[in-house]
Amino acid sequence: MTDVTYDYCVVGGGIVGAATAMALLDRAPGARLLLVERESNVAAHQTGHNSGVIHSGIYYQPGSLKARLCREGERATKAFCDAHGIPYRVPGKLIVATEESELPRLRALQANAATNGIEVRWLDTTDITDREPAITGLAALWVSISGIVDYREVTRAMIGEITRQRAEIVYGTPVAAVEDDGDGVTIFGASRRWRAQRAVVCAGIDADRLARRSGLDPDFVMIPFRGDYYQLRPELSEVVTSMIYPVPDPTLPFLGIHLTPMIDGSVTVGPNAVLSAARYGYGRFSIDLRDFATTIGFAGFWRLMAQHWRSVLSEAGSALSRREYLARCRRYAPSLTLADLRPYRSGIRAQAVTPSGTMIHDFHFLETERVLHVANAPSPAATSAIPIGRWIAAKLLERGP
């Protein structure tokens, strides 16, 4: 056991953990900070396996923490990239209604945008075709400020900032527990332990387990959802110039299969949202018996299934059948064929679910006197990471040393 006592320890090297460490050092220059990451590099999981979208905040309930932090994060992410020479683009986003039943939901999004201070434009069928000849729809919202970036690069730049301020980074070390004893915090690694005055835990998909092992009683269980992506063949790299999204189901936190022109010039398609049998299972048939047992042994899982069984079956169909996946894309991009879809990576989304079967849509935190657990950081957590980090830093520092 080391005798070194840190001012702050951040557990987790995803973008939220890195942004929090950066914010702590910005507010407390010279503080002794330790960041512990279970993998051999940062941004190894959700941060490095998402769509890379800089979201505008159009989808989120006005007045929610998610809506406010996303609006702040959209501007902060672009400013951070400008300051650090990180390439990003702002191709804008089309949210396309392809059925009459989706038009009221599209109007609701338009009203949401107005309340959240986001400029959008309503497009009719002709306007859609004029802007994106390969896309068809009854109506769409044009969101000009939506962007695209590689969040792994953003996270690495954040790590560069904190190491320049002499923060210590420990890789390849899973944390078993973070215990607050009133006088300080002990962080238990597999073969090491550290002491800190205060700690922030950004454990992602394992937020519930780490909170429980740290003596808390989390009011949720993390359910993993795998998102399958494809990439369009290179000849179609200019099939769209902007991001193309369907109108989302407001009862679910997933935004649907979308087309995204990436930083490298390719176009990705996805993701769907399929229940996964492994928290770190990026393969379509990955299974971890412990993870699977945790999911099916949780009453909230079965209540969630009962509420959304139609969506569960639909998403499973898109995972098992490439034709079904393509059919969902062809609703707004009818020229796409099976031959256009090339294999691409998958991602895992950590979704907090309560015992009643309710998905927690907003950011959610658990805390003791000296430890703050980021219990749920759903999309748009990457977009919102910088203001989330500032919010966490302010919350810790207001308690004093």
C-alpha positions as CSV (number, residue, x, y, z in Angstrom):
1,M,0.0,0.0,0.0
2,T,1.4,3.4,-1.1
3,D,1.8,6.2,1.5
4,V,1.1,8.8,-1.2
5,T,-2.2,10.7,-0.6
6,Y,-3.8,12.4,-3.6
7,D,-6.1,15.3,-3.6
8,Y,-8.4,13.6,-6.2
9,C,-8.7,10.2,-7.8
10,V,-10.8,9.7,-11.0
11,V,-11.7,6.1,-11.7
12,G,-12.3,5.6,-15.4
13,G,-10.5,6.8,-18.5
14,G,-13.4,7.4,-20.8
15,I,-14.2,10.9,-22.0
16,V,-16.3,11.7,-18.9
17,G,-13.5,10.7,-16.6
18,A,-10.9,12.5,-18.6
19,A,-13.0,15.7,-18.8
20,T,-13.6,15.5,-15.0
21,A,-9.9,15.2,-14.3
22,M,-9.2,18.2,-16.6
23,A,-11.9,20.3,-14.9
24,L,-10.6,19.5,-11.4
25,L,-7.1,20.6,-12.3
26,D,-8.4,23.7,-14.1
27,R,-10.2,24.7,-10.9
28,A,-7.5,23.5,-8.5
29,P,-4.2,24.1,-10.2
30,G,-1.4,22.1,-8.6
31,A,-3.7,19.5,-7.1
32,R,-2.3,16.0,-6.9
33,L,-4.6,13.9,-9.2
34,L,-4.6,10.2,-10.0
35,L,-6.6,8.7,-12.8
36,V,-7.0,4.9,-12.8
37,E,-8.1,3.0,-16.0
38,R,-8.9,-0.7,-16.3
39,E,-7.7,-0.9,-19.9
40,S,-4.3,-0.3,-21.5
41,N,-5.5,2.9,-23.0
42,V,-8.2,5.6,-22.6
43,A,-11.5,5.7,-24.6
44,A,-11.5,1.9,-24.9
45,H,-15.2,1.3,-24.6
46,Q,-18.3,3.6,-25.0
47,T,-16.2,6.6,-25.9
48,G,-14.3,4.8,-28.7
49,H,-17.3,2.9,-30.0
50,N,-19.9,5.5,-30.6
51,S,-21.1,7.4,-33.8
52,G,-18.8,10.4,-33.1
53,V,-21.7,12.8,-33.4
54,I,-21.6,16.2,-31.7
55,H,-25.2,16.5,-30.8
56,S,-27.2,19.7,-30.7
57,G,-29.6,18.9,-27.8
58,I,-32.8,18.8,-29.9
59,Y,-34.0,15.5,-28.5
60,Y,-33.8,16.2,-24.8
61,Q,-36.6,17.3,-22.4
62,P,-36.4,21.1,-21.9
63,G,-35.1,21.9,-18.4
64,S,-33.4,18.5,-18.0
65,L,-29.7,18.3,-17.0
66,K,-29.2,16.3,-20.3
67,A,-30.6,19.2,-22.4
68,R,-28.6,21.9,-20.7
69,L,-25.3,20.0,-20.7
70,C,-25.7,19.0,-24.3
71,R,-26.2,22.6,-25.5
72,E,-23.2,23.7,-23.5
73,G,-21.2,20.6,-24.6
74,E,-21.8,21.2,-28.3
75,R,-20.1,24.6,-28.1
76,A,-17.5,23.4,-25.6
77,T,-16.5,20.4,-27.7
78,K,-16.0,22.5,-30.9
79,A,-14.0,25.1,-28.9
80,F,-11.8,22.4,-27.4
81,C,-11.1,20.9,-30.8
82,D,-10.3,24.3,-32.2
83,A,-7.8,24.9,-29.3
84,H,-6.1,21.6,-29.7
85,G,-6.1,21.2,-33.5
86,I,-8.5,18.2,-33.5
87,P,-10.3,17.8,-36.8
88,Y,-14.1,17.9,-36.8
89,R,-16.8,18.8,-39.3
90,V,-20.2,20.3,-39.1
91,P,-22.2,18.6,-41.8
92,G,-25.5,19.2,-40.1
93,K,-28.3,16.7,-39.5
94,L,-31.6,15.8,-41.2
95,I,-34.2,14.1,-39.0
96,V,-36.5,12.5,-41.6
97,A,-40.1,11.5,-41.2
98,T,-41.1,8.7,-43.6
99,E,-44.6,7.9,-42.3
100,E,-47.6,10.1,-41.5
101,S,-47.6,8.8,-37.9
102,E,-44.1,10.3,-37.4
103,L,-45.1,13.9,-38.4
104,P,-46.5,14.8,-34.9
105,R,-43.3,13.6,-33.3
106,L,-41.3,15.6,-35.8
107,R,-43.4,18.7,-34.8
108,A,-42.8,17.9,-31.2
109,L,-39.0,17.9,-31.9
110,Q,-39.3,21.2,-33.6
111,A,-41.0,22.7,-30.5
112,N,-38.4,21.0,-28.3
113,A,-35.7,22.7,-30.4
114,A,-37.3,26.1,-30.0
115,T,-37.5,25.7,-26.2
116,N,-33.9,24.5,-26.0
117,G,-32.7,27.5,-28.1
118,I,-31.7,25.4,-31.2
119,E,-32.2,26.8,-34.6
120,V,-33.9,24.2,-37.0
121,R,-35.7,24.4,-40.3
122,W,-38.7,22.4,-41.5
123,L,-38.2,20.8,-44.9
124,D,-40.9,19.3,-47.2
125,T,-40.3,16.4,-49.6
126,T,-38.9,18.7,-52.3
127,D,-36.6,20.4,-49.9
128,I,-35.2,17.1,-48.6
129,T,-34.4,15.9,-52.2
130,D,-32.9,19.2,-53.0
131,R,-30.5,19.0,-50.1
132,E,-29.9,15.2,-50.2
133,P,-30.9,13.6,-53.5
134,A,-30.5,10.1,-52.2
135,I,-32.9,10.7,-49.3
136,T,-36.7,10.5,-49.4
137,G,-39.2,11.5,-46.8
138,L,-42.5,13.3,-46.1
139,A,-40.8,16.0,-44.0
140,A,-37.6,16.6,-42.1
141,L,-35.9,18.9,-39.6
142,W,-32.6,20.5,-40.7
143,V,-30.3,21.0,-37.7
144,S,-27.3,22.9,-39.0
145,I,-25.0,22.8,-35.9
146,S,-24.7,19.0,-35.5
147,G,-21.1,17.9,-36.0
148,I,-18.9,14.9,-36.2
149,V,-15.6,14.2,-34.4
150,D,-13.4,11.3,-33.3
151,Y,-14.0,11.3,-29.5
152,R,-10.9,9.1,-29.0
153,E,-8.8,12.0,-30.2
154,V,-10.7,14.4,-28.0
155,T,-10.1,12.1,-25.0
156,R,-6.4,11.7,-25.8
157,A,-6.0,15.5,-25.9
158,M,-7.7,15.8,-22.5
159,I,-5.3,13.2,-21.1
160,G,-2.5,15.3,-22.6
161,E,-3.8,18.3,-20.7
162,I,-3.9,16.6,-17.3
163,T,-0.5,14.9,-17.7
164,R,1.0,18.3,-18.5
165,Q,-0.3,19.3,-15.1
166,R,1.6,16.3,-13.5
167,A,-1.4,14.1,-13.0
168,E,-0.6,10.4,-12.6
169,I,-2.3,7.9,-15.0
170,V,-2.4,4.2,-14.1
171,Y,-3.5,1.9,-16.9
172,G,-4.4,-1.8,-16.9
173,T,-5.8,-1.7,-13.4
174,P,-9.4,-2.5,-12.7
175,V,-10.8,-0.9,-9.5
176,A,-12.6,-3.3,-7.1
177,A,-14.0,-0.7,-4.7
178,V,-13.8,2.9,-3.6
179,E,-14.4,3.3,0.1
180,D,-15.2,6.5,1.9
181,D,-14.1,6.3,5.6
182,G,-14.9,9.8,6.5
183,D,-11.3,11.0,6.7
184,G,-10.5,10.1,3.1
185,V,-11.0,7.6,0.3
186,T,-9.3,4.3,-0.3
187,I,-9.2,3.1,-3.9
188,F,-8.7,-0.7,-4.1
189,G,-7.0,-2.1,-7.2
190,A,-6.3,-5.7,-7.9
191,S,-2.9,-5.6,-6.3
192,R,-2.5,-1.9,-5.2
193,R,-4.4,0.6,-3.3
194,W,-4.3,4.4,-3.1
195,R,-5.5,7.1,-0.8
196,A,-7.2,10.4,-1.9
197,Q,-9.1,13.2,-0.3
198,R,-12.0,12.8,-2.8
199,A,-12.8,10.6,-5.7
200,V,-15.0,10.5,-8.8
201,V,-16.1,7.1,-10.2
202,C,-16.8,7.0,-14.0
203,A,-17.2,3.3,-14.4
204,G,-19.6,3.2,-17.3
205,I,-21.2,-0.2,-17.8
206,D,-19.9,-1.3,-14.4
207,A,-21.3,1.7,-12.5
208,D,-23.8,-0.4,-10.6
209,R,-21.3,-3.1,-9.5
210,L,-18.6,-0.7,-8.4
211,A,-21.2,1.4,-6.5
212,R,-22.4,-1.7,-4.7
213,R,-18.9,-3.0,-3.9
214,S,-18.2,0.5,-2.5
215,G,-20.9,0.2,0.1
216,L,-23.8,2.0,-1.7
217,D,-27.2,0.6,-2.6
218,P,-27.7,1.6,-6.3
219,D,-31.3,2.1,-7.4
220,F,-30.6,0.6,-10.8
221,V,-28.9,-2.2,-12.7
222,M,-26.9,-1.6,-15.9
223,I,-28.4,-3.4,-18.9
224,P,-26.0,-3.7,-21.9
225,F,-27.3,-2.9,-25.3
226,R,-25.1,-3.7,-28.3
227,G,-25.2,-1.4,-31.3
228,D,-24.3,-3.0,-34.6
229,Y,-22.8,-0.7,-37.3
230,Y,-22.1,-1.1,-41.0
231,Q,-20.0,1.0,-43.3
232,L,-21.0,1.8,-46.8
233,R,-18.7,0.7,-49.6
234,P,-16.2,3.4,-50.5
235,E,-17.9,4.2,-53.8
236,L,-20.8,5.6,-51.7
237,S,-18.7,7.9,-49.5
238,E,-20.5,10.9,-51.0
239,V,-24.0,9.4,-51.1
240,V,-25.0,11.9,-48.4
241,T,-23.3,15.2,-47.2
242,S,-25.1,15.5,-43.9
243,M,-26.1,13.0,-41.1
244,I,-29.5,11.3,-41.8
245,Y,-31.6,10.3,-38.8
246,P,-35.0,8.7,-38.5
247,V,-37.6,10.2,-36.1
248,P,-36.9,8.5,-32.7
249,D,-39.4,6.8,-30.5
250,P,-39.8,9.2,-27.5
251,T,-40.3,6.3,-25.1
252,L,-36.9,4.9,-25.8
253,P,-33.4,6.5,-25.4
254,F,-32.1,5.2,-28.7
255,L,-32.1,7.4,-31.8
256,G,-32.4,4.8,-34.5
257,I,-30.2,3.6,-37.4
258,H,-28.7,6.7,-39.1
259,L,-26.2,7.5,-41.8
260,T,-23.1,9.4,-40.6
261,P,-20.3,10.9,-42.8
262,M,-17.3,10.2,-40.7
263,I,-14.1,12.2,-40.2
264,D,-12.1,9.8,-42.4
265,G,-14.5,10.3,-45.3
266,S,-16.4,7.0,-44.9
267,V,-20.1,6.7,-44.2
268,T,-21.3,4.5,-41.4
269,V,-24.8,3.1,-40.9
270,G,-26.2,2.4,-37.4
271,P,-26.5,1.6,-34.7
272,N,-29.5,-0.6,-33.8
273,A,-30.0,-1.4,-30.1
274,V,-29.9,-5.1,-29.2
275,L,-29.9,-6.6,-25.8
276,S,-26.4,-8.0,-25.1
277,A,-25.4,-11.0,-23.0
278,A,-22.1,-9.5,-22.2
279,R,-21.2,-6.0,-20.9
280,Y,-18.0,-6.0,-22.9
281,G,-19.2,-8.2,-25.7
282,Y,-18.7,-6.5,-29.0
283,G,-19.3,-9.7,-31.0
284,R,-22.8,-10.5,-32.1
285,F,-22.8,-13.8,-30.2
286,S,-20.7,-12.7,-27.2
287,I,-21.8,-14.0,-23.8
288,D,-20.5,-13.6,-20.3
289,L,-22.3,-15.9,-17.9
290,R,-22.0,-13.5,-15.0
291,D,-23.3,-10.6,-17.0
292,F,-26.1,-12.6,-18.4
293,A,-27.1,-13.9,-14.9
294,T,-27.1,-10.3,-13.6
295,T,-29.5,-9.2,-16.3
296,I,-32.0,-12.1,-16.3
297,G,-31.9,-12.2,-12.5
298,F,-33.1,-8.6,-12.2
299,A,-36.8,-8.1,-12.0
300,G,-36.5,-4.7,-13.7
301,F,-35.2,-6.4,-16.8
302,W,-38.4,-8.5,-17.2
303,R,-40.6,-5.5,-16.6
304,L,-38.6,-3.6,-19.2
305,M,-39.2,-6.5,-21.7
306,A,-42.9,-6.5,-20.9
307,Q,-43.2,-2.8,-21.7
308,H,-41.1,-2.8,-24.9
309,W,-41.3,-6.3,-26.3
310,R,-42.2,-5.2,-29.8
311,S,-39.1,-3.0,-30.0
312,V,-37.0,-5.8,-28.5
313,L,-38.2,-8.2,-31.3
314,S,-37.6,-5.6,-34.0
315,E,-34.1,-4.8,-32.8
316,A,-33.3,-8.5,-32.6
317,G,-34.5,-8.9,-36.1
318,S,-32.2,-6.2,-37.4
319,A,-29.3,-8.0,-35.6
320,L,-30.1,-11.4,-37.0
321,S,-31.0,-10.4,-40.5
322,R,-29.0,-8.0,-42.7
323,R,-32.0,-7.7,-44.9
324,E,-34.1,-6.4,-42.0
325,Y,-31.3,-4.0,-41.1
326,L,-31.3,-2.8,-44.7
327,A,-35.0,-2.4,-44.8
328,R,-34.8,0.1,-41.9
329,C,-32.2,2.1,-43.8
330,R,-34.2,2.0,-47.1
331,R,-37.1,3.8,-45.4
332,Y,-35.2,7.0,-46.0
333,A,-32.4,5.9,-48.4
334,P,-34.2,3.6,-50.9
335,S,-31.2,3.2,-53.2
336,L,-29.1,1.2,-50.7
337,T,-28.6,-2.5,-51.4
338,L,-27.2,-5.4,-49.3
339,A,-24.0,-5.2,-51.3
340,D,-23.5,-1.6,-50.0
341,L,-23.3,-2.7,-46.3
342,R,-19.8,-3.7,-45.2
343,P,-18.8,-5.1,-41.8
344,Y,-17.9,-2.5,-39.2
345,R,-17.4,-2.4,-35.4
346,S,-20.1,-2.6,-32.7
347,G,-20.5,-0.7,-29.5
348,I,-22.1,-1.3,-26.1
349,R,-24.4,1.2,-24.6
350,A,-24.7,1.2,-20.8
351,Q,-28.4,1.7,-19.9
352,A,-29.4,2.1,-16.3
353,V,-32.8,0.5,-15.5
354,T,-34.7,0.7,-12.3
355,P,-36.5,-2.2,-10.5
356,S,-39.8,-0.9,-12.1
357,G,-38.4,-1.5,-15.5
358,T,-37.9,2.2,-16.3
359,M,-34.9,3.3,-18.3
360,I,-33.1,6.3,-16.6
361,H,-32.9,8.8,-19.4
362,D,-31.1,11.6,-17.7
363,F,-27.6,11.8,-16.0
364,H,-27.8,10.1,-12.6
365,F,-25.3,10.3,-9.7
366,L,-24.8,8.6,-6.4
367,E,-22.6,10.1,-3.7
368,T,-21.1,9.9,-0.3
369,E,-19.4,12.7,1.6
370,R,-16.2,12.3,-0.4
371,V,-17.1,10.2,-3.4
372,L,-19.3,10.9,-6.4
373,H,-20.3,8.0,-8.6
374,V,-21.4,8.9,-12.2
375,A,-24.2,6.2,-12.2
376,N,-25.7,6.9,-15.6
377,A,-24.1,8.9,-18.4
378,P,-26.1,8.1,-21.5
379,S,-25.8,9.7,-24.9
380,P,-25.0,12.5,-25.4
381,A,-22.4,12.0,-22.7
382,A,-19.5,12.4,-25.2
383,T,-20.9,15.7,-26.5
384,S,-21.6,16.8,-22.9
385,A,-18.4,15.6,-21.3
386,I,-16.7,19.0,-20.8
387,P,-19.6,20.6,-19.0
388,I,-20.3,17.4,-17.1
389,G,-16.7,17.5,-15.9
390,R,-17.1,21.1,-14.8
391,W,-20.3,20.3,-13.0
392,I,-18.7,17.4,-11.1
393,A,-15.6,19.4,-10.3
394,A,-17.7,22.3,-8.9
395,K,-19.8,19.8,-6.8
396,L,-16.6,18.3,-5.3
397,L,-14.8,21.5,-4.7
398,E,-17.8,23.2,-3.0
399,R,-17.3,20.7,-0.1
400,G,-13.8,22.0,0.6
401,P,-10.6,20.1,0.9
